[in-house]
Amino acid sequence: MGGLKADAVAKIREICGRYKDEKTPLMMILSDIQNEYGYIPLDVQEIVSEETGISVAEIYGVVTFYSFFSLEPKGRFVIGCCLGTACYVKGAQQVIDKFSEELKIQPGQTTEDGMFTLDALRCIGACGIAPAVSINGKVYPKMTVSQVREIIAQQYLIVEKEKEKEGVTA
């Protein structure tokens, strides 16, 4: 969204306006912006600040505190590897290391083609099926290093099927 276009600025102002009568509108505003654009860069935070009177420092603090908000664009597939205690002791670190190796990115980064973002998560509440990985909200239980390459390939197949459905060929 670098160098915001007038229509994007108008949309952000409209989102802020939706919550003008709310006592504490920030989370709702940021959530709507995240859903609309996929991330919340500093220039967007400045517009939210102008519209709400909330300081940029406070907005930035909220954006960086909650893991579901992002300062950077996310990939088409967001891979969240749980590193909570149960997952960690069952090999989650090796799983995330394998995703890193295969995708050639570190946790918190997105592949150059914009297909994948790799995130290290603290706990996804799936301790009974550890180690767990989530991809765009779908949980993959009892992940192993040997499954990583196949999981990545499955995501590419999803994209190919979507293209076929739309009548687009590669």
C-alpha distance (Angstrom), angle and dihedral (degrees) to the residues before:
residue distance angle dihedral
M1 . . .
G2 3.81 . .
G3 3.82 110.3 .
L4 3.78 93.7 20.8
K5 3.78 116.1 -126.8
A6 3.80 119.7 -129.7
D7 3.81 92.6 -109.3
A8 3.82 91.2 53.3
V9 3.81 91.3 49.6
A10 3.81 89.7 49.1
K11 3.82 90.9 49.6
I12 3.81 91.8 50.4
R13 3.80 90.9 49.1
E14 3.82 89.1 48.8
I15 3.81 90.9 51.6
C16 3.81 90.2 50.9
G17 3.80 89.9 48.4
R18 3.80 91.5 56.6
Y19 3.79 89.4 68.2
K20 3.81 102.0 37.2
D21 3.81 91.8 117.0
E22 3.81 94.4 48.6
K23 3.78 118.6 105.4
T24 3.83 93.6 -139.8
P25 3.82 107.7 18.7
L26 3.80 102.2 158.1
M27 3.81 100.7 95.2
M28 3.81 92.0 46.6
I29 3.80 92.4 47.8
L30 3.80 93.4 47.6
S31 3.80 91.9 45.5
D32 3.81 91.7 52.8
I33 3.81 91.7 47.3
Q34 3.82 91.4 47.7
N35 3.83 89.6 50.4
E36 3.80 92.0 47.3
Y37 3.81 99.6 45.8
G38 3.81 106.2 13.7
Y39 3.80 94.9 -122.1
I40 3.81 143.4 35.1
P41 3.82 113.0 -130.7
L42 3.81 123.9 -171.7
D43 3.82 95.4 -97.2
V44 3.81 89.1 57.4
Q45 3.80 90.7 47.7
E46 3.80 88.5 54.4
I47 3.82 91.0 55.3
V48 3.81 90.8 48.6
S49 3.81 88.1 50.8
E50 3.82 91.8 51.9
E51 3.80 91.3 48.5
T52 3.80 98.2 44.8
G53 3.80 105.3 28.1
I54 3.82 88.9 -125.3
S55 3.81 111.9 135.6
V56 3.79 119.4 -107.0
A57 3.81 87.8 -125.2
E58 3.81 91.3 59.0
I59 3.82 92.3 45.4
Y60 3.81 91.2 48.1
G61 3.80 89.5 49.5
V62 3.80 91.2 55.0
V63 3.82 93.8 44.7
T64 3.79 92.4 50.8
F65 3.81 95.8 41.0
Y66 3.80 98.2 56.1
S67 3.81 115.2 64.0
F68 3.82 93.9 -148.3
F69 3.81 90.4 66.4
S70 3.78 119.1 74.7
L71 3.80 135.6 -163.4
E72 3.81 90.7 -159.4
P73 3.81 132.6 50.9
K74 3.80 112.9 -91.4
G75 3.78 126.0 -136.0
R76 3.79 125.1 -103.9
F77 3.81 86.9 -100.6
V78 3.78 118.4 39.2
I79 3.79 109.6 -158.2
G80 3.78 112.5 -160.0
C81 3.79 115.0 -168.3
C82 3.78 112.6 -163.5
L83 3.78 112.8 -133.2
G84 3.80 95.7 177.0
T85 3.79 116.8 134.2
A86 3.82 98.3 -90.0
C87 3.80 93.0 46.2
Y88 3.79 93.5 42.4
V89 3.80 94.7 53.9
K90 3.81 89.6 49.3
G91 3.80 94.9 55.4
A92 3.81 106.7 -83.3
Q93 3.80 92.7 140.4
Q94 3.80 90.8 59.6
V95 3.81 89.8 47.9
I96 3.81 94.1 52.6
D97 3.81 89.8 44.0
K98 3.82 89.0 54.9
F99 3.83 91.8 49.4
S100 3.81 87.5 50.0
E101 3.79 91.7 50.4
E102 3.82 94.8 46.2
L103 3.81 95.7 44.5
K104 3.83 94.5 37.4
I105 3.81 92.0 -131.3
Q106 3.79 136.6 105.4
P107 3.81 125.5 -125.5
G108 3.80 109.0 -74.0
Q109 3.80 92.7 31.5
T110 3.79 134.3 104.5
T111 3.81 126.2 -140.1
E112 3.80 116.8 -105.8
D113 3.81 91.2 -112.0
G114 3.81 90.5 55.6
M115 3.79 92.2 -121.6
F116 3.81 101.4 115.8
T117 3.78 139.3 31.8
L118 3.79 117.0 -172.3
D119 3.80 117.7 -150.2
A120 3.79 130.6 -178.6
L121 3.80 108.2 -142.5
R122 3.79 127.6 -163.2
C123 3.82 98.2 -142.1
I124 3.78 133.4 -18.2
G125 3.80 95.2 -173.6
A126 3.79 95.0 -109.0
C127 3.79 98.4 113.1
G128 3.81 93.6 139.2
I129 3.80 91.2 61.9
A130 3.81 97.5 40.9
P131 2.91 133.8 -164.5
A132 3.79 91.6 45.2
V133 3.79 131.1 -179.8
S134 3.78 126.2 -171.4
I135 3.78 124.9 -155.2
N136 3.79 114.4 -169.4
G137 3.79 88.6 -25.8
K138 3.80 97.7 -47.8
V139 3.80 110.6 119.3
Y140 3.79 120.7 -138.9
P141 3.82 109.5 -159.0
K142 3.80 129.3 -145.4
M143 3.80 93.6 5.3
T144 3.76 119.4 -164.0
V145 3.78 131.8 -165.7
S146 3.81 89.3 -113.2
Q147 3.83 91.2 59.7
V148 3.81 96.5 54.4
R149 3.82 98.6 85.0
E150 3.84 91.3 48.4
I151 3.83 92.3 48.6
I152 3.81 90.1 53.2
A153 3.81 91.0 47.9
Q154 3.82 90.2 51.3
Q155 3.80 90.3 57.8
Y156 3.81 91.0 53.9
L157 3.82 88.5 50.5
I158 3.80 89.8 54.0
V159 3.81 89.5 55.5
E160 3.83 91.8 47.7
K161 3.81 91.5 50.7
E162 3.80 90.4 49.4
K163 3.80 89.9 52.0
E164 3.81 91.4 49.1
K165 3.79 90.3 50.1
E166 3.79 89.9 53.0
G167 3.79 91.1 46.4
V168 3.78 93.5 -113.7
T169 3.79 118.9 137.9
A170 3.78 124.7 -159.2
